[in-house]
Amino acid sequence: MKAVVITQPGGPEVLQVQDRPQPKPGANEVLIRVAAAGVNRPDVFQRKGNYPAPAGVPTDIPGMDIAGTVVEAGANVTRWQVGDKVCALVGGGGYAEYCVAPEGQCLPVPDNVSMIEAASLPETFFTVWTNVFDRGQLQPGESLLVHGGSSGIGVAAIQIAKAMGSKVYVTAGSDEKCAFCENLGADTAINYNKHNFKELIMNLTDGKGVNVILDMIGGDYTPDNLHCLAEEGRLVQINAVKGNTVQVDIALVMRKRLTITGSTLRSRDTFFKAAIAQNLEKHVWPLLASGMIQPVIYETFAAEQVAKAHELMESSRHMGKIMLSFE
Ligand SMILES: NC(=O)c1ccc[n+]([C@@H]2O[C@H](COP(=O)([O-])OP(=O)(O)OC[C@H]3O[C@@H](n4cnc5c(N)ncnc54)[C@H](OP(=O)(O)O)[C@@H]3O)[C@@H](O)[C@H]2O)c1
């Protein structure tokens, strides 16, 4: 099969299409003929050698979300049959014509969603669900601040949180990105290059602060995030591109009874991921089918153009998801 391989740690040029043996599904897995794969920021970290794949998945083929057709089902698989159209969260190996996925990490492709669109969903939707709703416990009527509102993660967070009845604030790096986020449903988007998000959030919330923050920035954002949280607020960290080591005012955490938490999804076991899939199918898939939540594709590249896809991601010009097509 055709697969995109990280030939060595480095820039986008180290990604090359090679011939690889087709994987074989285990007893609880399906083999998927991949139509499309999502490009996610963690793929860039993996390509650079900073984010190794977990055990049990190919170490040099990136790709954590895919959509395609089931072509083989393992002996214990009960839900899926050959010919079913699914999208799946995988630990790696998604940038390839064929990929295996645990049965429980697959979801049906809604009729109104294309394969390219479906492949844009798993990594960001699983991440947003488990962090904003399971860890962050965002409730209807509460408010959420999402940093990086135009990212793949951001477009999922804005749409799901709005659909669940929350007020959503975001930050983004340009007026164009802010307008994009507000078009998607964000109540207010703050251009952090023009405005101090800490002051604006406090003004917008009448000095109360927000209930939950989904943050991928860390570093000097952390004290400002804690300042922006309401009493009993929850800060949920999914990355820290500005730095892992931060100074925290513990007295503020105590005074406002704050929770600081976070998680990484990739290393979690299949039971954990299958439980998220069940929640997504129950709460979010009907909203996709009704069109209330929509996949947001910025650009799709042929697999051979994968270096261009990674260059685009590193430029951060994109708004929404970057995709690879394997058809
Ligand atoms: N913990 C987990 O399980 C998990 C799972 C998936 C993803 N993530 C993390 O979530 C983040 C978003 O992922 P994604 O795939 O949605 O990425 P993405 O689409 O590339 O979005 C990242 C956005 O972050 C903003 N940003 C601000 N400062 C940045 C910096 N120093 N470097 C890079 N970006 C910066 C950029 O928007 P502006 O131009 O507006 O600043 C950029 O568009 C990544 O950091 C990723 O590692 C975590």
Ligand as a Chemical Component Dictionary entry (heavy atoms), coordinates in Angstrom:
data_LIG
# 
_chem_comp.id                   LIG 
_chem_comp.type                 NON-POLYMER 
_chem_comp.pdbx_formal_charge   0 
_chem_comp.three_letter_code    LIG 
# 
loop_
_chem_comp_atom.comp_id 
_chem_comp_atom.atom_id 
_chem_comp_atom.alt_atom_id 
_chem_comp_atom.type_symbol 
_chem_comp_atom.charge 
_chem_comp_atom.model_Cartn_x 
_chem_comp_atom.model_Cartn_y 
_chem_comp_atom.model_Cartn_z 
_chem_comp_atom.pdbx_ordinal 
LIG N1  N1  N 0  -3.819 16.870 24.636 1  
LIG C1  C1  C 0  -4.360 16.274 23.607 2  
LIG O1  O1  O 0  -4.878 15.162 23.708 3  
LIG C2  C2  C 0  -4.349 16.970 22.260 4  
LIG C3  C3  C 0  -4.987 16.365 21.162 5  
LIG C4  C4  C 0  -4.995 17.055 19.948 6  
LIG C5  C5  C 0  -4.378 18.306 19.844 7  
LIG N2  N2  N 1  -3.755 18.836 20.927 8  
LIG C6  C6  C 0  -3.099 20.155 20.853 9  
LIG O2  O2  O 0  -4.059 21.113 20.518 10 
LIG C7  C7  C 0  -3.436 22.153 19.770 11 
LIG C8  C8  C 0  -4.258 22.416 18.520 12 
LIG O3  O3  O 0  -4.147 21.319 17.645 13 
LIG P1  P1  P 0  -4.673 21.472 16.151 14 
LIG O4  O4  O 0  -4.382 20.210 15.451 15 
LIG O5  O5  O -1 -6.052 21.980 16.208 16 
LIG O6  O6  O 0  -3.656 22.598 15.631 17 
LIG P2  P2  P 0  -3.761 23.801 14.608 18 
LIG O7  O7  O 0  -4.999 23.710 13.779 19 
LIG O8  O8  O 0  -2.464 23.887 13.909 20 
LIG O9  O9  O 0  -3.922 25.086 15.531 21 
LIG C9  C9  C 0  -2.938 25.615 16.355 22 
LIG C10 C10 C 0  -3.235 27.106 16.499 23 
LIG O10 O10 O 0  -2.638 27.575 17.691 24 
LIG C11 C11 C 0  -2.340 28.939 17.530 25 
LIG N3  N3  N 0  -1.013 29.205 18.090 26 
LIG C12 C12 C 0  -0.697 30.200 18.959 27 
LIG N4  N4  N 0  0.572  30.189 19.302 28 
LIG C13 C13 C 0  1.119  29.153 18.638 29 
LIG C14 C14 C 0  2.420  28.623 18.585 30 
LIG N5  N5  N 0  3.444  29.152 19.301 31 
LIG N6  N6  N 0  2.646  27.556 17.797 32 
LIG C15 C15 C 0  1.631  26.997 17.086 33 
LIG N7  N7  N 0  0.370  27.466 17.108 34 
LIG C16 C16 C 0  0.113  28.531 17.862 35 
LIG C17 C17 C 0  -2.392 29.269 16.034 36 
LIG O11 O11 O 0  -3.466 30.144 15.828 37 
LIG P3  P3  P 0  -3.276 31.757 15.948 38 
LIG O12 O12 O 0  -2.663 32.211 14.663 39 
LIG O13 O13 O 0  -4.633 32.263 16.137 40 
LIG O14 O14 O 0  -2.375 32.005 17.113 41 
LIG C18 C18 C 0  -2.656 27.920 15.386 42 
LIG O15 O15 O 0  -3.542 28.028 14.316 43 
LIG C19 C19 C 0  -2.006 21.703 19.461 44 
LIG O16 O16 O 0  -1.136 22.373 20.324 45 
LIG C20 C20 C 0  -2.046 20.221 19.757 46 
LIG O17 O17 O 0  -0.806 19.722 20.163 47 
LIG C21 C21 C 0  -3.728 18.199 22.131 48 
# 
loop_
_chem_comp_bond.comp_id 
_chem_comp_bond.atom_id_1 
_chem_comp_bond.atom_id_2 
_chem_comp_bond.value_order 
_chem_comp_bond.pdbx_ordinal 
LIG N1  C1  SING 1  
LIG C1  O1  DOUB 2  
LIG C1  C2  SING 3  
LIG C2  C3  SING 4  
LIG C2  C21 DOUB 5  
LIG C3  C4  DOUB 6  
LIG C4  C5  SING 7  
LIG C5  N2  DOUB 8  
LIG N2  C6  SING 9  
LIG N2  C21 SING 10 
LIG C6  O2  SING 11 
LIG C6  C20 SING 12 
LIG O2  C7  SING 13 
LIG C7  C8  SING 14 
LIG C7  C19 SING 15 
LIG C8  O3  SING 16 
LIG O3  P1  SING 17 
LIG P1  O4  DOUB 18 
LIG P1  O5  SING 19 
LIG P1  O6  SING 20 
LIG O6  P2  SING 21 
LIG P2  O7  DOUB 22 
LIG P2  O8  SING 23 
LIG P2  O9  SING 24 
LIG O9  C9  SING 25 
LIG C9  C10 SING 26 
LIG C10 O10 SING 27 
LIG C10 C18 SING 28 
LIG O10 C11 SING 29 
LIG C11 N3  SING 30 
LIG C11 C17 SING 31 
LIG N3  C12 SING 32 
LIG N3  C16 SING 33 
LIG C12 N4  DOUB 34 
LIG N4  C13 SING 35 
LIG C13 C14 SING 36 
LIG C13 C16 DOUB 37 
LIG C14 N5  SING 38 
LIG C14 N6  DOUB 39 
LIG N6  C15 SING 40 
LIG C15 N7  DOUB 41 
LIG N7  C16 SING 42 
LIG C17 O11 SING 43 
LIG C17 C18 SING 44 
LIG O11 P3  SING 45 
LIG P3  O12 DOUB 46 
LIG P3  O13 SING 47 
LIG P3  O14 SING 48 
LIG C18 O15 SING 49 
LIG C19 O16 SING 50 
LIG C19 C20 SING 51 
LIG C20 O17 SING 52 
# 
